[in-house]
Amino acid sequence: MRLPFLFAVGAALLAQAPPQTKPPDELPSITVDVDVVSILASVRDKRGALVPNLQKDDFTILEEGKSQSIKYFTKETDLPLTIGLLVDVSGSQRNLIDIERNAASQFFSQVLRKKDEAFLISFGEETELLQDYTGSARLLSQGLNQLRESSGVGGISPGPVPTMGDPRGTVLYDAIYLAASEKLKTEVGRKVIVVITDGVDQGSRMTRNQAIESAQKADAVIYSIDYYDPGAYGRFGIGFGGGGGEAELHKMSDETGGHVYRVDRSHPLDQVFRELQDEMRSQYSIGYTPTNGLKDGSYRHLDVKLANKDLKAQARKGYYAVKPESR
């Protein structure tokens, strides 16, 4: 039985939210208390392999260019996860849905551990919650069985995010915004949005930057799986490169401290899910008390540096200095 996506507040926000003038940048974090900024970071070597054995002294945190004293440091390979899986079911993805369903089901059966939870959202011309929070891989698999094509139409749709006027084919930014602001913002711990899509948005009321900001304010990391069907875009695909939305996916993932995985013949979806699982279990949790303690709502740029210059940290690029909402 399908669960309606109860996004009344989110829908109102989509209709009323003003455009953002400043592109947000941010990194994955978990709020420990009002005085501590917590960052989740992954580290890779020159070959792109994850590096899981670093220590506190290997890291330097800069906020607005000023070095910060690291207060907490742990290797969070088993820190509980909250995962939101967003699956593109627009017309351009119709031939991929069965593959996505099977690979995602296997992913959930392998990645979910005690205290982990996940929810499942499909998006095309509208967003729909197919499975709410659960730690059951079986229930998530049942939700995946409900994945159906949702092609864009004009006029007013009966979906939970109303459509008025312009055709809505793939509301990617709306789906991320709603998942972050309605599902993840009040949760605690590590929060991850995994989105399977070709990266093309058509008809969202929210902008890409608003989607990024919503994820940042929810302390959620966006992992993008760039998966497209070349046949859906004609003989040569968009720009001879498939879906054409890869740059947008990189922007959303880079700003929130995530990563973009590209699916192709030599890198199938099930392999991508295995790599994603490894990454989510190979992160460092770093906490510090900012030297600037004002909670004025401003955006603070972050830079995570490593003593070994051959290594690269993957972490969000900043945070908003606001008091956490009551849980």
C-alpha positions as CSV (number, residue, x, y, z in Angstrom):
1,M,0.0,0.0,0.0
2,R,1.4,3.3,-1.0
3,L,2.0,5.9,1.7
4,P,1.1,9.5,0.7
5,F,3.9,12.0,1.0
6,L,2.6,14.3,3.6
7,F,4.4,17.5,2.7
8,A,1.8,20.2,3.4
9,V,4.3,22.5,5.0
10,G,6.9,21.7,2.4
11,A,4.5,22.4,-0.4
12,A,3.7,25.8,1.0
13,L,7.4,26.5,1.3
14,L,7.9,25.6,-2.3
15,A,5.2,28.0,-3.4
16,Q,6.3,30.9,-1.2
17,A,10.1,30.6,-0.6
18,P,12.0,33.5,-2.1
19,P,14.9,32.9,-4.4
20,Q,18.4,32.6,-2.8
21,T,20.9,35.2,-3.9
22,K,23.9,33.6,-2.2
23,P,25.0,30.1,-3.3
24,P,25.3,28.0,-0.2
25,D,28.3,25.8,0.5
26,E,28.5,23.3,3.3
27,L,30.0,20.1,4.7
28,P,28.4,17.2,6.5
29,S,27.9,17.7,10.2
30,I,26.1,16.5,13.2
31,T,25.1,19.0,15.9
32,V,26.5,17.8,19.3
33,D,25.3,20.9,21.2
34,V,24.8,24.6,20.5
35,D,28.5,25.3,21.0
36,V,30.0,22.5,19.0
37,V,30.3,22.2,15.2
38,S,30.6,18.6,14.1
39,I,32.0,17.6,10.7
40,L,32.0,14.3,9.0
41,A,34.9,13.8,6.6
42,S,36.1,11.1,4.2
43,V,39.7,11.0,3.1
44,R,41.0,9.7,-0.2
45,D,44.5,9.2,-1.6
46,K,45.8,10.1,-5.0
47,R,44.2,6.9,-6.5
48,G,40.8,7.7,-5.0
49,A,41.0,5.0,-2.4
50,L,39.5,5.7,1.1
51,V,42.0,6.2,3.9
52,P,40.6,4.9,7.2
53,N,43.6,5.0,9.6
54,L,44.2,8.7,10.3
55,Q,44.5,10.4,13.7
56,K,43.4,13.7,15.2
57,D,46.8,15.4,14.6
58,D,46.5,14.6,10.8
59,F,43.6,17.2,10.5
60,T,43.5,21.0,10.7
61,I,40.1,22.8,10.6
62,L,39.9,26.3,9.4
63,E,36.7,28.5,9.8
64,E,36.8,31.6,7.8
65,G,40.5,31.1,7.5
66,K,41.1,30.8,11.2
67,S,42.5,27.6,12.8
68,Q,40.1,25.9,15.2
69,S,41.0,23.6,18.1
70,I,39.6,20.1,17.6
71,K,37.6,19.1,20.6
72,Y,36.3,15.7,19.5
73,F,37.7,13.2,17.1
74,T,36.5,9.7,16.4
75,K,36.5,7.2,13.5
76,E,32.8,6.7,13.1
77,T,32.7,3.5,11.1
78,D,29.7,2.3,13.1
79,L,27.9,5.5,14.0
80,P,24.2,5.0,13.3
81,L,23.0,6.2,9.9
82,T,19.7,7.7,8.7
83,I,19.5,7.2,4.9
84,G,17.0,8.8,2.6
85,L,17.0,7.1,-0.8
86,L,15.6,9.3,-3.6
87,V,14.9,7.5,-6.9
88,D,14.2,9.3,-10.1
89,V,11.2,7.6,-11.8
90,S,10.6,10.2,-14.6
91,G,10.1,9.2,-18.2
92,S,13.8,9.3,-19.0
93,Q,14.5,6.6,-16.3
94,R,11.7,4.2,-17.1
95,N,14.1,1.5,-18.5
96,L,16.3,1.7,-15.4
97,I,13.7,1.3,-12.7
98,D,14.0,-2.5,-12.4
99,I,17.8,-2.3,-12.1
100,E,17.5,0.4,-9.5
101,R,14.9,-1.6,-7.6
102,N,17.1,-4.7,-7.4
103,A,20.3,-3.0,-6.6
104,A,18.8,-0.8,-3.9
105,S,17.1,-3.7,-2.2
106,Q,20.5,-5.5,-2.0
107,F,22.1,-2.3,-0.7
108,F,19.6,-2.0,2.1
109,S,20.0,-5.6,3.1
110,Q,23.8,-5.1,3.4
111,V,24.1,-1.6,4.8
112,L,21.5,-1.4,7.5
113,R,22.7,-2.3,10.9
114,K,21.2,-2.0,14.4
115,K,20.0,1.5,15.1
116,D,20.2,2.5,11.4
117,E,17.0,3.7,9.7
118,A,16.1,4.6,6.1
119,F,13.2,6.0,4.1
120,L,12.4,5.8,0.4
121,I,11.1,8.5,-1.9
122,S,10.4,8.4,-5.6
123,F,10.2,11.5,-7.7
124,G,9.2,12.4,-11.2
125,E,6.4,14.8,-11.8
126,E,5.8,14.7,-8.1
127,T,7.4,13.3,-4.9
128,E,6.0,10.3,-3.1
129,L,7.1,8.6,0.2
130,L,7.0,4.9,-0.6
131,Q,8.4,3.9,2.8
132,D,8.8,5.9,6.0
133,Y,11.5,5.5,8.5
134,T,12.3,1.8,9.2
135,G,15.3,-0.4,10.0
136,S,13.7,-3.2,8.1
137,A,15.3,-4.1,4.8
138,R,12.2,-6.2,4.0
139,L,9.9,-3.2,4.3
140,L,12.2,-1.1,2.2
141,S,12.3,-3.8,-0.4
142,Q,8.5,-3.7,-0.4
143,G,8.6,0.0,-0.9
144,L,11.0,-0.4,-3.8
145,N,8.5,-2.8,-5.5
146,Q,6.2,0.2,-5.7
147,L,8.5,2.2,-7.9
148,R,6.6,3.3,-11.0
149,E,7.2,5.7,-13.8
150,S,6.0,9.2,-13.1
151,S,6.1,11.3,-16.3
152,G,5.6,15.0,-16.4
153,V,2.3,16.5,-17.4
154,G,0.9,20.0,-17.6
155,G,-1.9,21.5,-15.5
156,I,-2.6,20.7,-11.8
157,S,-1.5,17.3,-10.6
158,P,-3.2,15.4,-7.7
159,G,0.2,14.7,-6.2
160,P,1.4,15.9,-2.8
161,V,3.5,18.7,-4.3
162,P,0.9,20.5,-6.4
163,T,1.7,21.3,-10.0
164,M,0.2,24.5,-11.5
165,G,1.0,25.8,-14.9
166,D,4.4,24.6,-16.2
167,P,5.0,21.0,-17.0
168,R,6.8,19.1,-14.3
169,G,8.9,16.2,-15.4
170,T,11.6,15.6,-12.8
171,V,11.3,17.6,-9.6
172,L,14.8,16.7,-8.4
173,Y,15.5,19.9,-6.4
174,D,12.0,19.8,-4.8
175,A,12.6,16.1,-3.7
176,I,15.9,17.0,-2.1
177,Y,14.5,20.1,-0.4
178,L,11.5,18.2,1.0
179,A,13.6,15.2,2.1
180,A,16.0,17.4,4.0
181,S,13.5,19.9,5.5
182,E,10.6,17.6,6.2
183,K,12.3,14.3,7.0
184,L,15.9,14.9,8.2
185,K,16.1,18.3,9.8
186,T,14.8,17.2,13.2
187,E,16.7,13.9,13.2
188,V,20.1,13.5,15.0
189,G,23.2,11.6,14.0
190,R,24.6,11.0,10.6
191,K,22.1,11.9,7.9
192,V,22.6,10.9,4.3
193,I,20.6,11.6,1.1
194,V,21.3,9.1,-1.7
195,V,19.8,10.2,-5.0
196,I,19.7,8.1,-8.1
197,T,19.1,10.3,-11.2
198,D,20.5,11.6,-14.4
199,G,20.7,15.0,-12.7
200,V,18.2,16.8,-15.1
201,D,15.6,18.8,-13.2
202,Q,12.4,19.9,-14.9
203,G,9.7,21.9,-13.1
204,S,11.0,22.2,-9.5
205,R,9.8,25.2,-7.6
206,M,13.0,25.1,-5.6
207,T,16.4,26.0,-7.1
208,R,19.5,23.9,-6.9
209,N,20.9,26.3,-4.3
210,Q,17.8,26.1,-2.2
211,A,18.1,22.3,-2.3
212,I,21.7,22.5,-1.2
213,E,20.9,24.9,1.6
214,S,18.1,22.7,2.9
215,A,20.5,19.8,3.1
216,Q,23.1,21.9,4.8
217,K,20.7,23.2,7.5
218,A,19.6,19.6,8.1
219,D,23.3,18.5,8.4
220,A,22.7,16.0,5.6
221,V,25.3,14.8,3.1
222,I,24.1,14.3,-0.5
223,Y,25.6,11.3,-2.4
224,S,24.6,11.4,-6.1
225,I,24.5,8.4,-8.3
226,D,24.6,9.6,-11.9
227,Y,22.6,7.0,-13.8
228,Y,21.1,7.7,-17.2
229,D,19.6,5.8,-20.1
230,P,21.2,7.0,-23.3
231,G,18.2,5.8,-25.3
232,A,16.0,8.2,-23.5
233,Y,17.7,11.2,-25.1
234,G,17.9,10.1,-28.7
235,R,20.8,8.7,-30.6
236,F,23.6,10.8,-29.1
237,G,22.1,11.7,-25.7
238,I,22.1,15.3,-24.4
239,G,25.3,16.9,-25.5
240,F,26.7,13.5,-26.4
241,G,27.1,12.8,-22.7
242,G,23.8,11.3,-21.5
243,G,21.5,13.0,-19.1
244,G,23.4,16.3,-19.0
245,G,23.0,16.9,-15.3
246,E,26.3,15.7,-14.0
247,A,27.5,19.2,-13.1
248,E,24.5,19.9,-11.0
249,L,25.0,16.6,-9.1
250,H,28.6,17.5,-8.5
251,K,27.6,20.9,-7.1
252,M,25.1,19.5,-4.7
253,S,27.4,16.7,-3.5
254,D,30.5,18.8,-3.3
255,E,28.9,21.5,-1.2
256,T,27.5,19.0,1.4
257,G,30.6,16.8,1.6
258,G,29.3,14.0,-0.5
259,H,30.5,12.3,-3.6
260,V,29.2,11.6,-7.2
261,Y,29.3,8.0,-8.4
262,R,28.9,7.5,-12.2
263,V,27.2,4.3,-13.4
264,D,28.4,2.8,-16.7
265,R,29.0,-0.5,-18.3
266,S,32.3,-1.0,-16.4
267,H,30.9,0.4,-13.2
268,P,27.4,-1.1,-12.6
269,L,24.9,0.1,-10.0
270,D,25.4,-2.7,-7.6
271,Q,29.2,-2.0,-7.5
272,V,28.4,1.7,-6.9
273,F,26.2,0.8,-3.9
274,R,29.1,-1.3,-2.5
275,E,31.5,1.6,-2.8
276,L,28.9,3.9,-1.2
277,Q,28.5,1.5,1.7
278,D,32.3,1.5,2.3
279,E,32.4,5.3,2.2
280,M,29.6,5.7,4.7
281,R,31.4,3.4,7.1
282,S,34.9,5.0,6.7
283,Q,34.2,8.6,7.9
284,Y,35.9,10.7,10.6
285,S,33.8,12.7,13.0
286,I,35.5,16.0,14.0
287,G,34.1,18.4,16.5
288,Y,35.2,21.9,17.6
289,T,33.9,24.9,19.4
290,P,34.1,27.9,17.1
291,T,36.3,30.9,18.1
292,N,33.4,33.0,16.8
293,G,30.6,31.9,19.0
294,L,27.9,34.2,17.7
295,K,24.7,32.4,16.5
296,D,23.8,35.2,14.0
297,G,22.6,33.0,11.1
298,S,25.6,33.9,9.0
299,Y,27.3,31.4,6.7
300,R,30.8,30.3,7.9
301,H,33.2,28.8,5.4
302,L,35.1,25.7,6.4
303,D,38.3,24.1,5.1
304,V,39.5,20.7,6.2
305,K,43.2,20.3,5.6
306,L,45.5,17.3,6.1
307,A,49.1,17.1,7.1
308,N,49.8,14.7,4.3
309,K,49.4,16.8,1.1
310,D,48.9,13.6,-1.0
311,L,45.6,13.1,0.7
312,K,42.3,14.9,0.1
313,A,39.5,15.5,2.6
314,Q,35.9,15.3,1.4
315,A,33.8,17.4,3.7
316,R,31.2,20.2,3.6
317,K,32.4,23.6,2.8
318,G,30.7,25.5,5.6
319,Y,27.7,25.8,7.9
320,Y,25.1,28.2,9.0
321,A,25.6,29.7,12.5
322,V,22.1,29.2,13.8
323,K,20.8,27.8,17.1
324,P,19.6,24.2,16.6
325,E,15.9,23.8,16.6
326,S,14.5,21.9,19.5
327,R,14.2,18.2,18.8
